[in-house]
Amino acid sequence: MMKEQAMTKATRSANESLPAGHPKLILNPSRQAKFAQCVLLYHRLYNLMLDKPDLPVNVKSGQPLLGTLLHATQAAYDTGKDYKKAVAAELKKLRASIHYNIKYAATVDRVEREAIQIFRGGSVKDGKGKETKFPGYPEWRQNMAGMLPENAPRPVGVEIVDVEKRLWVDVGPVVLAPKLDCVLKATNVFGRGETTWWVEEHKSTGRDDSAWKWRWTMDGQTTCQIVAAEQHYDVDFEGVLVNQVVVTRQKPKDKGTLPPINKVIRYDARWVSKRPEVKALYMDYLEDLAQDFKDRSARGSWPATGMMNRHCDLCHHKSICSGRESARVLQPVPPDELQLEFERRSSRRTTRRKK
């Protein structure tokens, strides 16, 4: 526990809905991923505003409902509210929505209990009876010094500025509208005496692998948040603090039943500094997306079919899609190839503007 850490509470921000029919491309991390993965899916969800599927929780993983409830408990804790009431409020909204199906009631009830248990911390037994312990969110929050370099001085003060803050930032080619889990001001991170600003990102998954653990360095989602936050708060952000929770499950015995939790891992906090070269690539990428959106809107050429890639098996529109469009996916660039990719894109932009 970090005894000297100063902690203040913040007021939870309203979760404003994003408007439809805006002349510019409005992107948050979810919309950005949809537009890059499949223009058809983006068009149906955000232009036509068609209903999403009525499955609120996957009976194999418990997601995305488990992640939603974990966010609710954590936001309640950070704003000094009752986390159980926050969970109840989220479930009340779910059960009142058109997406709720009564046949998933038992699964939803189990996920509710699991979210509260993961928030509190404790232990779980796997399929072989082996018990593993994991810290709860309050313990993680109080010990968020986490994965700093060895022997590096720990932060002596952390202030929560905003919780679940929805931004609306016009960056020229597009409007960025991410929702930030937390905005922090921290003193003496990495041994520096000054106060620095950070975006805090909460992630939960069923994947227990090192690739997932380390991928949240500065990818498209976190870069979107950093760019929008710097414009909104008019300060330089140092980077991202990552809170990662892995929830694996036992092998299912029945297809229609959510299997018990096998293991819960809450990783130590990771303070990840931003990378200017990734930000430059990201801004170039936004320009490409905005131009594509502008051209499609002007011509009315939204596709009737999508593309074929690894996302298609999970798409609820696959029955009406023949997959003829090519994919446009933003992938993290390996560090050793980053500079080469930046030079290649810069050269292409210069040539395009000369024409």
C-alpha positions as CSV (number, residue, x, y, z in Angstrom):
1,M,0.0,0.0,0.0
2,M,1.3,3.5,-0.8
3,K,0.8,5.4,2.4
4,E,2.0,8.7,1.2
5,Q,-0.3,8.8,-1.8
6,A,-2.7,11.7,-1.8
7,M,-6.1,10.9,-3.3
8,T,-9.0,13.1,-4.2
9,K,-12.5,12.2,-5.5
10,A,-14.0,13.6,-8.7
11,T,-17.5,14.1,-10.0
12,R,-18.7,11.5,-12.5
13,S,-19.4,13.1,-15.9
14,A,-22.6,12.7,-17.8
15,N,-22.4,10.1,-20.6
16,E,-23.7,12.1,-23.5
17,S,-24.9,10.3,-26.6
18,L,-23.3,11.1,-29.9
19,P,-25.4,12.8,-32.6
20,A,-26.2,11.4,-36.0
21,G,-26.0,13.2,-39.3
22,H,-22.9,15.3,-38.5
23,P,-21.1,16.6,-41.6
24,K,-17.7,15.4,-40.2
25,L,-16.6,11.9,-39.3
26,I,-17.2,11.5,-35.5
27,L,-14.9,9.0,-34.0
28,N,-14.5,7.4,-30.6
29,P,-12.4,4.2,-30.3
30,S,-15.4,2.0,-31.0
31,R,-16.5,3.9,-34.1
32,Q,-12.9,4.2,-35.3
33,A,-12.5,0.4,-35.1
34,K,-15.9,-0.2,-36.9
35,F,-15.0,2.2,-39.7
36,A,-11.6,0.6,-40.2
37,Q,-12.9,-3.0,-39.9
38,C,-15.9,-2.7,-42.1
39,V,-17.6,0.3,-43.7
40,L,-20.9,-1.6,-44.0
41,L,-21.0,-2.3,-40.3
42,Y,-20.2,1.4,-39.5
43,H,-22.9,2.5,-42.0
44,R,-25.6,0.3,-40.5
45,L,-24.8,1.1,-36.8
46,Y,-24.1,4.9,-37.0
47,N,-25.6,6.2,-40.2
48,L,-28.8,4.1,-40.4
49,M,-29.0,3.7,-36.6
50,L,-30.2,0.1,-37.0
51,D,-30.7,-1.9,-33.8
52,K,-27.8,-3.9,-32.4
53,P,-28.4,-7.6,-31.6
54,D,-30.4,-8.4,-28.5
55,L,-27.6,-10.5,-26.9
56,P,-26.4,-8.4,-23.9
57,V,-24.0,-11.0,-22.6
58,N,-22.0,-13.7,-24.3
59,V,-22.8,-17.1,-22.7
60,K,-19.2,-18.2,-23.3
61,S,-17.3,-15.2,-21.9
62,G,-19.7,-13.0,-20.0
63,Q,-18.6,-10.1,-22.0
64,P,-19.4,-7.3,-22.8
65,L,-21.7,-7.0,-19.8
66,L,-19.0,-8.0,-17.3
67,G,-16.7,-5.2,-18.6
68,T,-19.6,-2.7,-18.4
69,L,-20.4,-3.6,-14.7
70,L,-16.7,-3.5,-13.8
71,H,-16.5,0.0,-15.2
72,A,-19.6,1.0,-13.2
73,T,-18.1,-0.3,-9.9
74,Q,-14.8,1.4,-10.5
75,A,-16.4,4.7,-11.5
76,A,-18.6,4.6,-8.4
77,Y,-15.6,4.0,-6.2
78,D,-13.6,6.8,-7.7
79,T,-16.5,9.2,-7.2
80,G,-17.3,8.1,-3.6
81,K,-20.6,6.4,-4.5
82,D,-22.0,2.9,-3.7
83,Y,-20.7,0.4,-6.2
84,K,-23.6,-2.0,-5.6
85,K,-26.1,0.8,-6.5
86,A,-24.0,1.5,-9.6
87,V,-24.3,-2.1,-10.8
88,A,-28.0,-2.1,-10.0
89,A,-28.5,1.0,-12.1
90,E,-26.7,-0.5,-15.1
91,L,-28.8,-3.7,-14.9
92,K,-32.0,-1.7,-14.6
93,K,-31.1,0.1,-17.9
94,L,-30.3,-3.2,-19.5
95,R,-33.5,-4.9,-18.5
96,A,-35.6,-1.9,-19.7
97,S,-33.9,-1.8,-23.1
98,I,-35.0,-3.6,-26.3
99,H,-31.7,-5.5,-26.4
100,Y,-32.6,-7.5,-23.3
101,N,-33.9,-11.1,-23.7
102,I,-35.4,-12.8,-20.7
103,K,-33.7,-16.1,-21.6
104,Y,-30.4,-14.6,-20.6
105,A,-31.6,-13.7,-17.1
106,A,-29.7,-16.4,-15.2
107,T,-26.5,-15.4,-17.1
108,V,-27.0,-11.7,-16.3
109,D,-27.5,-12.5,-12.6
110,R,-24.3,-14.5,-12.5
111,V,-22.3,-11.8,-14.2
112,E,-23.6,-9.3,-11.6
113,R,-22.3,-11.5,-8.8
114,E,-18.9,-11.9,-10.6
115,A,-18.5,-8.2,-11.2
116,I,-19.0,-7.4,-7.5
117,Q,-16.6,-10.2,-6.5
118,I,-13.9,-9.0,-9.0
119,F,-14.3,-5.4,-7.8
120,R,-13.8,-6.5,-4.1
121,G,-11.0,-8.9,-4.7
122,G,-10.6,-12.3,-3.1
123,S,-9.9,-15.8,-4.6
124,V,-11.4,-18.2,-7.1
125,K,-10.9,-22.0,-7.6
126,D,-10.2,-23.4,-11.0
127,G,-11.6,-26.6,-12.5
128,K,-8.9,-28.6,-10.6
129,G,-9.7,-27.1,-7.2
130,K,-6.6,-24.9,-7.1
131,E,-7.3,-21.5,-5.4
132,T,-5.7,-18.3,-6.7
133,K,-6.0,-14.9,-5.0
134,F,-6.4,-11.5,-6.8
135,P,-6.5,-7.9,-5.5
136,G,-9.7,-5.9,-5.8
137,Y,-10.0,-2.5,-7.4
138,P,-9.7,-0.5,-4.1
139,E,-6.4,-2.2,-3.4
140,W,-5.2,-1.6,-7.0
141,R,-6.2,2.1,-6.7
142,Q,-4.3,2.6,-3.5
143,N,-1.2,0.8,-4.9
144,M,-1.2,2.2,-8.4
145,A,2.6,2.8,-8.4
146,G,2.6,-0.5,-10.2
147,M,4.9,-1.4,-13.0
148,L,7.4,1.5,-13.0
149,P,11.1,0.8,-13.7
150,E,12.9,-0.9,-10.9
151,N,14.0,1.4,-8.1
152,A,12.2,4.3,-9.7
153,P,10.6,6.7,-7.2
154,R,6.8,6.2,-6.7
155,P,4.2,8.9,-7.3
156,V,3.6,10.9,-4.1
157,G,0.3,12.3,-5.1
158,V,-2.5,11.3,-7.5
159,E,-5.5,13.5,-8.2
160,I,-8.5,12.2,-10.1
161,V,-9.6,15.1,-12.3
162,D,-12.5,13.5,-14.2
163,V,-14.3,10.1,-14.2
164,E,-16.0,8.7,-17.4
165,K,-15.5,12.0,-19.1
166,R,-17.0,12.3,-22.6
167,L,-15.0,14.6,-24.9
168,W,-16.0,16.4,-28.1
169,V,-12.9,17.7,-29.9
170,D,-12.7,19.0,-33.5
171,V,-9.2,18.1,-34.7
172,G,-9.7,19.3,-38.3
173,P,-10.3,16.2,-40.4
174,V,-12.6,14.6,-37.8
175,V,-14.3,15.1,-34.5
176,L,-12.9,12.9,-31.7
177,A,-15.4,11.9,-29.0
178,P,-13.8,9.3,-26.8
179,K,-15.0,8.6,-23.3
180,L,-12.1,8.6,-20.8
181,D,-12.3,6.2,-17.9
182,C,-10.3,8.6,-15.7
183,V,-8.1,11.7,-16.1
184,L,-5.3,11.9,-13.6
185,K,-2.7,14.4,-12.4
186,A,0.2,12.6,-10.8
187,T,3.3,14.0,-9.1
188,N,6.8,12.4,-9.4
189,V,6.0,9.6,-11.8
190,F,9.3,8.2,-13.2
191,G,11.2,10.2,-10.5
192,R,10.4,13.5,-12.0
193,G,9.4,16.2,-9.5
194,E,6.8,17.9,-11.6
195,T,3.1,17.1,-11.9
196,T,2.0,15.3,-15.1
197,W,-1.4,14.5,-16.7
198,W,-2.4,11.0,-17.6
199,V,-5.4,9.2,-19.2
200,E,-6.4,6.1,-17.3
201,E,-7.8,3.2,-19.2
202,H,-9.6,0.1,-17.7
203,K,-9.5,-3.1,-19.7
204,S,-11.0,-6.5,-19.1
205,T,-10.7,-9.6,-21.3
206,G,-10.8,-13.4,-21.3
207,R,-7.4,-13.6,-23.1
208,D,-4.6,-14.7,-20.9
209,D,-1.6,-14.0,-23.0
210,S,1.4,-11.7,-23.1
211,A,0.4,-10.1,-26.4
212,W,-2.8,-8.7,-24.9
213,K,-1.0,-7.6,-21.7
214,W,1.5,-5.4,-23.6
215,R,-0.5,-4.2,-26.6
216,W,-2.0,-1.2,-24.8
217,T,1.1,0.9,-25.1
218,M,0.1,3.5,-27.7
219,D,-2.3,1.9,-30.1
220,G,-5.2,3.6,-32.0
221,Q,-7.5,3.7,-29.0
222,T,-5.1,5.2,-26.5
223,T,-3.7,7.6,-29.1
224,C,-7.2,8.8,-29.8
225,Q,-7.7,9.5,-26.1
226,I,-4.4,11.3,-25.7
227,V,-5.0,13.5,-28.8
228,A,-8.5,14.5,-27.7
229,A,-7.5,15.0,-24.0
230,E,-4.6,17.3,-24.9
231,Q,-7.0,19.5,-27.0
232,H,-9.8,19.5,-24.4
233,Y,-7.7,20.2,-21.3
234,D,-5.1,22.4,-23.2
235,V,-2.2,20.6,-21.5
236,D,0.4,18.1,-22.6
237,F,-0.5,14.6,-21.4
238,E,2.4,12.3,-20.4
239,G,0.7,9.1,-21.4
240,V,-1.7,6.3,-20.3
241,L,-2.1,4.5,-17.0
242,V,-3.5,1.0,-17.8
243,N,-5.6,-1.2,-15.5
244,Q,-5.9,-4.7,-16.9
245,V,-8.1,-7.5,-15.7
246,V,-8.0,-11.0,-17.1
247,V,-11.0,-13.3,-16.4
248,T,-10.7,-16.8,-17.8
249,R,-13.4,-19.4,-17.6
250,Q,-13.6,-23.2,-17.2
251,K,-14.5,-25.3,-20.2
252,P,-18.3,-25.2,-20.7
253,K,-20.3,-28.3,-19.9
254,D,-23.5,-27.0,-21.5
255,K,-23.6,-24.8,-24.6
256,G,-26.3,-22.5,-23.2
257,T,-24.7,-22.0,-19.7
258,L,-22.0,-19.5,-18.7
259,P,-19.1,-21.5,-17.3
260,P,-17.6,-20.7,-13.9
261,I,-14.6,-18.4,-13.6
262,N,-11.3,-20.3,-13.8
263,K,-8.9,-17.5,-12.9
264,V,-8.8,-13.8,-12.3
265,I,-5.6,-11.7,-12.9
266,R,-5.5,-8.0,-12.0
267,Y,-2.1,-6.8,-13.3
268,D,-0.2,-4.1,-11.6
269,A,-0.8,-0.6,-13.0
270,R,1.3,0.3,-16.0
271,W,2.4,3.9,-16.6
272,V,3.0,4.1,-20.3
273,S,4.5,7.3,-21.8
274,K,3.1,8.5,-25.1
275,R,5.1,8.2,-28.4
276,P,5.1,11.3,-30.6
277,E,5.9,9.2,-33.7
278,V,2.7,7.1,-33.2
279,K,0.7,10.2,-32.7
280,A,2.0,11.5,-36.1
281,L,1.0,8.3,-37.8
282,Y,-2.4,8.4,-36.1
283,M,-3.1,11.9,-37.4
284,D,-2.2,10.9,-40.9
285,Y,-4.5,7.9,-40.5
286,L,-7.4,10.2,-39.4
287,E,-6.9,12.2,-42.5
288,D,-7.2,9.1,-44.7
289,L,-10.4,8.0,-42.8
290,A,-11.9,11.5,-43.1
291,Q,-11.3,11.7,-46.8
292,D,-12.9,8.3,-47.3
293,F,-15.9,9.3,-45.2
294,K,-16.2,12.6,-47.1
295,D,-16.1,10.9,-50.5
296,R,-18.6,8.3,-49.5
297,S,-21.0,10.9,-48.1
298,A,-20.8,13.1,-51.1
299,R,-21.4,10.2,-53.5
300,G,-23.8,8.3,-51.3
301,S,-21.7,5.3,-52.0
302,W,-22.2,3.4,-48.7
303,P,-21.6,-0.3,-49.4
304,A,-24.2,-3.1,-49.5
305,T,-21.5,-5.7,-48.6
306,G,-18.6,-5.7,-46.3
307,M,-15.2,-7.5,-46.4
308,M,-13.9,-10.8,-45.3
309,N,-11.5,-10.9,-42.3
310,R,-11.3,-12.3,-38.8
311,H,-14.0,-10.0,-37.5
312,C,-16.7,-11.4,-39.8
313,D,-17.5,-14.5,-37.7
314,L,-18.5,-12.2,-34.9
315,C,-20.6,-9.9,-37.0
316,H,-24.4,-10.1,-36.7
317,H,-24.7,-8.8,-40.3
318,K,-22.8,-11.7,-41.8
319,S,-26.0,-13.4,-43.1
320,I,-26.6,-10.4,-45.4
321,C,-23.0,-9.8,-46.4
322,S,-21.1,-11.3,-49.3
323,G,-17.8,-9.7,-48.2
324,R,-16.6,-7.9,-51.4
325,E,-15.0,-4.8,-49.9
326,S,-11.3,-4.7,-48.9
327,A,-10.5,-4.3,-45.2
328,R,-8.9,-1.1,-43.8
329,V,-7.5,-2.0,-40.4
330,L,-5.3,0.1,-38.2
331,Q,-2.6,-2.2,-36.8
332,P,0.0,-1.2,-34.2
333,V,3.4,-0.6,-35.9
334,P,6.4,-2.5,-34.5
335,P,9.0,-0.1,-33.0
336,D,11.7,-1.1,-35.4
337,E,9.5,-0.4,-38.4
338,L,7.9,2.7,-37.0
339,Q,10.3,5.3,-38.4
340,L,10.3,3.7,-41.8
341,E,6.5,3.6,-41.9
342,F,6.4,7.3,-40.8
343,E,8.8,8.3,-43.6
344,R,6.8,6.3,-46.2
345,R,3.5,7.9,-45.2
346,S,5.0,11.4,-45.0
347,S,6.4,11.0,-48.5
348,R,3.0,9.8,-49.8
349,R,1.2,12.7,-48.3
350,T,3.7,15.2,-49.8
351,T,3.2,13.7,-53.2
352,R,-0.6,13.7,-52.9
353,R,-0.7,17.4,-51.9
354,K,1.6,18.4,-54.8
355,K,-0.8,16.8,-57.2
